[in-house]
Amino acid sequence: MALADDIQMAERHVLLAEQHIRRQRARIAALKRHRLPRGKASNFLQLLEDAQSMHLQHLSMLLERASRERTAAESAAAVSLGAE
């Protein structure tokens, strides 16, 4: 899989995780309004937030790698042009 594809996949994971977290928070709010237990729902929210943290770290790592590769390619191109 190409780096650009990996970045797109990681971005999708981040967006999906945001949706899941938003929905879980809404569920917890509904449970609270109805004075129902929220412990397991809150624990699951924590898992979702932990996963989101990993998604964001992964995306950041991929973007840094892409930036390094772009910089290296630009440097190589500049050296190549200077040699002509």
Secondary structure, 3 states (H helix, E strand, C coil): CCHHHHHHHHHHHHHHHHHHHHHHHHHHHHHHHCCCCCHHHHHHHHHHHHHHHHHHHHHHHHHHHHHHHHHHHHHHHHHHHHHC
